[in-house]
Amino acid sequence: MSSYVSALDLFSIGIGPSSSHTVGPMRAARAFAAELVDGSHESPAARIAVVLCGSLGATGIGHGTPDAVVAGLRGLDPETCDPDDVPGGWAGLGDGTPVRLTGRTGTLDLTVATADVRLAPLTRLPGHPNGMRFTATDGAGVTVLERVYYSVGGGFVLSETELAQAEAAEAALVAAERGGPGAPAAATVPDDVPYPLVDAAGLLEACAATGLGIAEVAWANETALRPEAEVRAGLDAIWATMSACVDDGLRRTGTLPGRLNVRRRARAQGERLEALDAAGGETTIEWLQAYAMAVNEENADGRRVVTAPTNGAAGIIPAVGRHYLRTHPELAGDDPATAEERRRTMRVYLLTAAAIGALYKRNASISGAEAGCQGEVGSACSMAAGAVCALLGGTPAQVENAAEIAMEHNLGLTCDPVGGLVQVPCIERNAIAACTAVSAARMAMQGDGSHVVSLDTVIETMRQTGADMSTKYKETSEGGLAVNVIEC
Ligand code: SF4
């Protein structure tokens, strides 16, 4: 068991608009369908009921959660599915439609109705605000299989049992770190990576002791878990998907789904900026914003995106990475040496961002339903700040400083998506956070890495602030802009 969160898990290729409300529920439904199909049960399943609880029930419609559940039951995988195959699946069930559930060993045909997938915003399951209950019953109404899953942020899904195991393992690690009577020795807590990355202080200690950079420490961990070629290919695929998402968002026009009728803006902004560039104007920050909006418009449209570390915050890391490449023309070009140097650069960028993101996931939260938007956009901003600081030549201490500055000024940020859609304020918020990330990195590069508030302190402050935050500011659309914007 590892306390380390791999970059290849933290950055997962999927579809929009939400990692916790779309990707996670699709994965949960897919896992349930596979278990139902592949398992041996006393009587055959005749009916399925799915209850989407808490935050999933509150904003599930706007986030496409019921559609994602139906797609998952059908066996669609968020990484490989055609995004066009997901929307409309739930409403299309009507009073009952045959659905082919897919397992590893075969398929099972059941009739599922729209009413079989139910939203229950006032029901909160004990493990996490994003809980789902899947129940299969036989013809007599007797339960054949029942599972509870939690979508814990960033597309990660845990069953009830896995959540309990994860909490027990985490408690053992914390007890080992703190010591004291009865606590296991840290060395007895198993880990399968050389640098478990429990906190930022430990990360900096590892860098100081080895002379490695943060990306090199992360690389050592990644290659302890997977073969080198697989890690390299995985990181390259993640950056290629992020970059393609920027390009797709700068190309597409139209109006985003949902009753807000939000028009896409990235393409028009890109065209204006190209004209300004041609006239010799200064457009650097505007391009950075356009990149972020392009990704978040793709996400809001349910297109292919990379969770980074969530879908709502998916624009920040790609935008800051593209901004770095745009301002380093020596990395442009398709000759093999330049292309390889560009890939190598973006591996450093992603590994550094993931090492920082893993600290947020482990010690606070990357879930808007748990910590508000500080957990999503704040974490992404911090990851991007540290990662681009590393590319600018920052020492590990400067990288840690950049990540800390970026989160410090996102503390308290609430999640209040208007209409339950990942559009307002999410799209612009990513653009602004991308600018904050670059500013934080530049500020950190002006110092020597020494500073008053540590990254660990700001992560713990984010956790406490999230715990104190009213539920209405945690992806429920019951507070903030979500109740003060008049929807026409
Ligand atoms: S407000 Fe922030 S946390 Fe909430 S849905 Fe939008 S991006 Fe995600």
Boltz pocket constraint, residues with backbone or C-beta under 6 A from the ligand:
constraints:
  - pocket:
      binder: B
      contacts: [[A, 312], [A, 313], [A, 368], [A, 372], [A, 373], [A, 374], [A, 376], [A, 377], [A, 414], [A, 415], [A, 416], [A, 417], [A, 421], [A, 422], [A, 423], [A, 425], [A, 426], [A, 429], [A, 475]]
      max_distance: 6.0
